[in-house]
Amino acid sequence: MERDILRVSTSSSEKTALRFWEIDSMFRCPVIGMCLTESEQIAILRKAGVPSKDKNSFEIHELLVASAGSENQLSFRIDHFLWKKFGEQASHIHSFDENDMLEHWREFYRKGDYLAIFWGVVTRPQLSDKAKYEIFGTVHMSMHKTTEKYARDRQRLVFLESCLTGQDEKIRMLGTSRRQLQKDYDDLACRAASLQSALDDELRKKISSARQPVVPPEEQRIQTDAENQRLRDALAEKTQRTDEFERLVAQLEKTVAQYAKALNSQKELQAKLRQETEYTIGILLNKTRCSENCPSFNLCRKRILIVGGIARMESQYRRIIEEGGGVLEYHEGNIKGGTRQLENSLRRADIVLCPVNCNSHAACSIVKNMGKKHKKPVHMLPNFSLSAITQALSI
């Protein structure tokens, strides 16, 4: 029934728009990674009757990309979903000539709201190679920019988390101090109440004894005034100390409130950064997948270890490998200080190159044995020239 509905809803555009399995192979990976969220990909697999419970994000992505080779139940579901999601916005771009279409694409890409236009462009029939490579290049390079932004966001998140840890410790210490001050304040208040009660008792005794005088009235008055003054002085001192503690407690409460407000701001910022980072990671996981149709598939994101060679040519080795999309790790081949560093580098590598004309027999044997031990592909090169490196990697 869905197939019939799709045919009816797109019958007017069948002659002017490509289906998902008909688009250029270079666009299949970006379309799945950018135009479909992870939850949408899982929903499409579920509707197509394909289990996804035990598959990770990369396996789901690869399964959807692989379906684009022909019209099948899964590729049909993808096509149906994308036209339903973007068809209203994307279909009008097919009526533009190619130059206007490219201007339209550039404008929406600058704004950052380009997914619907991207779907419209890749489903346009008779798209020139020049236009294809401009669009693919723009999307491919955005992946690198996103990687840089993710690294900066990650550094900022780590910094804020360390600041938040420090703030939590300060608040904990302030809370401890506040509880101690509150306890001291309560003790002083209790002592002040006790003194006030004692003063009241003394006053009552003085009034009672005044009715039955045993000393001359003048002497009794002098004694009473002196005692009252002493008690007033003691009460004033306690009252002053109580007021000082009250001011200190109020100041601490204000400080704690300020720290609590700052803590809440930091937590909100941390939550926002964590949300942005998770979103960025999701995009990176989808955008950085590379298939056999990628122009840089041979080296894309692969770590290449060169053992030996000429140290002064390291920059040239790095240039040809990074231009092919790979990452260079260089080891001079010196094993007099031990092989631990060499083994650590080999374990991280995806491909190992070892020129035999500038490494000792022992070093070559160690590299071969380590490659077998860690199941890494090792290529023994006749020399250290750039052409030998290029030929071995087939860049």
WOTA-V749223 format. One record per residue. N is the residue number from 1. OMEGA is omega in whole degrees, -180 to 180 (NA if undefined). NEAR is the number of other ideal C-beta (glycine too) atoms within 10 Angstrom. Layout:
BEGIN
N,OMEGA,NEAR + N,OMEGA,NEAR
END
This chain:
BEGIN
1,179,5 + 2,179,11 + 3,178,11 + 4,180,8 + 5,-180,11 + 6,180,16 + 7,179,10 + 8,-174,9 + 9,-178,13 + 10,-176,17 + 11,-178,9 + 12,-177,10 + 13,-178,14 + 14,-178,10 + 15,-176,8 + 16,-178,12 + 17,177,21 + 18,173,18 + 19,-175,19 + 20,-178,26 + 21,-180,17 + 22,-177,14 + 23,-179,21 + 24,-174,14 + 25,-179,13 + 26,-177,18 + 27,-174,23 + 28,-179,23 + 29,178,25 + 30,-179,22 + 31,180,22 + 32,-175,27 + 33,-174,22 + 34,-172,18 + 35,-180,19 + 36,174,22 + 37,-179,12 + 38,179,13 + 39,178,8 + 40,178,15 + 41,179,22 + 42,179,17 + 43,179,15 + 44,178,22 + 45,-179,21 + 46,180,13 + 47,180,14 + 48,178,18 + 49,-179,9 + 50,-179,17 + 51,-179,8 + 52,-174,16 + 53,-176,7 + 54,-178,6 + 55,174,16 + 56,-175,10 + 57,-179,14 + 58,-180,12 + 59,177,11 + 60,179,20 + 61,-179,21 + 62,180,16 + 63,180,17 + 64,179,25 + 65,-179,21 + 66,-178,13 + 67,-174,24 + 68,-177,25 + 69,-178,11 + 70,176,8 + 71,179,14 + 72,-176,13 + 73,-177,12 + 74,180,21 + 75,176,21 + 76,179,18 + 77,179,23 + 78,-179,27 + 79,-180,21 + 80,-178,21 + 81,-176,18 + 82,177,24 + 83,177,21 + 84,-178,14 + 85,-172,16 + 86,-171,18 + 87,-176,19 + 88,-180,10 + 89,-171,15 + 90,-171,23 + 91,-176,19 + 92,-177,12 + 93,180,21 + 94,-178,17 + 95,179,10 + 96,168,16 + 97,-170,7 + 98,-179,14 + 99,178,9 + 100,179,11 + 101,180,20 + 102,177,18 + 103,178,11 + 104,179,17 + 105,-178,21 + 106,-179,15 + 107,-178,12 + 108,177,19 + 109,178,16 + 110,180,9 + 111,-178,9 + 112,-179,8 + 113,-168,11 + 114,-175,22 + 115,-180,18 + 116,179,19 + 117,178,23 + 118,178,23 + 119,178,26 + 120,-178,24 + 121,-175,25 + 122,177,24 + 123,178,27 + 124,178,20 + 125,174,11 + 126,175,7 + 127,-176,19 + 128,179,10 + 129,179,8 + 130,179,10 + 131,180,17 + 132,-176,15 + 133,175,13 + 134,-178,14 + 135,180,25 + 136,180,18 + 137,179,11 + 138,-179,14 + 139,-178,21 + 140,-178,20 + 141,178,10 + 142,177,17 + 143,-179,18 + 144,179,11 + 145,179,9 + 146,178,16 + 147,178,14 + 148,180,9 + 149,179,15 + 150,179,16 + 151,179,11 + 152,179,10 + 153,-179,16 + 154,177,14 + 155,180,10 + 156,180,14 + 157,179,16 + 158,179,10 + 159,-179,10 + 160,178,16 + 161,177,14 + 162,176,10 + 163,-179,14 + 164,177,16 + 165,177,10 + 166,179,10 + 167,179,17 + 168,-180,13 + 169,179,10 + 170,-179,15 + 171,178,16 + 172,180,10 + 173,178,10 + 174,178,16 + 175,178,13 + 176,179,10 + 177,-179,14 + 178,179,16 + 179,179,10 + 180,179,10 + 181,178,17 + 182,178,14 + 183,178,10 + 184,179,14 + 185,179,17 + 186,178,11 + 187,180,11 + 188,178,17 + 189,179,14 + 190,179,10 + 191,178,13 + 192,178,16 + 193,179,11 + 194,178,11 + 195,179,16 + 196,178,14 + 197,179,10 + 198,179,13 + 199,178,16 + 200,179,10 + 201,-179,10 + 202,179,14 + 203,179,14 + 204,178,10 + 205,-180,10 + 206,179,14 + 207,-180,10 + 208,-179,9 + 209,179,13 + 210,179,12 + 211,177,6 + 212,-174,6 + 213,177,10 + 214,177,6 + 215,178,11 + 216,-177,9 + 217,-178,9 + 218,179,8 + 219,179,10 + 220,180,15 + 221,-180,12 + 222,180,12 + 223,-179,12 + 224,179,16 + 225,-180,10 + 226,179,10 + 227,179,14 + 228,180,14 + 229,178,10 + 230,180,10 + 231,179,16 + 232,178,11 + 233,180,10 + 234,180,14 + 235,179,15 + 236,179,10 + 237,-180,11 + 238,179,18 + 239,179,14 + 240,179,10 + 241,178,15 + 242,179,15 + 243,179,10 + 244,178,12 + 245,179,18 + 246,178,14 + 247,180,10 + 248,178,15 + 249,179,15 + 250,179,10 + 251,178,11 + 252,178,16 + 253,178,14 + 254,179,10 + 255,179,15 + 256,179,16 + 257,179,10 + 258,178,10 + 259,178,16 + 260,177,13 + 261,178,10 + 262,179,15 + 263,179,15 + 264,178,10 + 265,180,11 + 266,180,16 + 267,178,13 + 268,179,10 + 269,179,15 + 270,179,15 + 271,179,10 + 272,179,10 + 273,179,16 + 274,178,14 + 275,179,10 + 276,-179,15 + 277,178,16 + 278,178,10 + 279,180,10 + 280,179,17 + 281,178,14 + 282,179,14 + 283,-179,18 + 284,-180,16 + 285,179,15 + 286,-174,23 + 287,-174,19 + 288,175,15 + 289,-177,20 + 290,179,19 + 291,-180,17 + 292,-180,9 + 293,179,14 + 294,-180,18 + 295,-178,14 + 296,-172,15 + 297,-175,14 + 298,-176,16 + 299,-170,22 + 300,176,16 + 301,178,14 + 302,178,18 + 303,-178,16 + 304,177,24 + 305,174,24 + 306,180,27 + 307,-179,28 + 308,-175,23 + 309,179,26 + 310,-174,13 + 311,-178,11 + 312,178,7 + 313,-178,15 + 314,-179,14 + 315,178,10 + 316,175,13 + 317,-177,19 + 318,-178,17 + 319,-175,12 + 320,-180,18 + 321,-179,25 + 322,174,13 + 323,176,11 + 324,177,19 + 325,-178,18 + 326,179,22 + 327,-177,16 + 328,166,17 + 329,-171,18 + 330,175,19 + 331,-174,21 + 332,179,16 + 333,180,20 + 334,-177,14 + 335,179,18 + 336,-180,4 + 337,-178,8 + 338,-175,9 + 339,-176,15 + 340,-179,9 + 341,178,12 + 342,-179,21 + 343,177,15 + 344,179,12 + 345,-178,18 + 346,-180,22 + 347,179,12 + 348,-171,13 + 349,172,24 + 350,180,14 + 351,-179,19 + 352,177,24 + 353,-176,24 + 354,176,25 + 355,-174,23 + 356,-175,16 + 357,179,12 + 358,174,17 + 359,177,23 + 360,178,13 + 361,-180,8 + 362,-180,10 + 363,179,21 + 364,180,18 + 365,179,11 + 366,180,20 + 367,179,28 + 368,-178,14 + 369,178,12 + 370,178,19 + 371,177,19 + 372,-178,10 + 373,-176,11 + 374,176,14 + 375,178,6 + 376,178,17 + 377,-179,10 + 378,178,20 + 379,176,15 + 380,-176,15 + 381,-179,21 + 382,-179,9 + 383,-174,12 + 384,-174,20 + 385,179,15 + 386,-179,12 + 387,177,9 + 388,178,17 + 389,-178,23 + 390,-179,13 + 391,-179,12 + 392,-179,17 + 393,-178,18 + 394,-179,8 + 395,NA,15
END
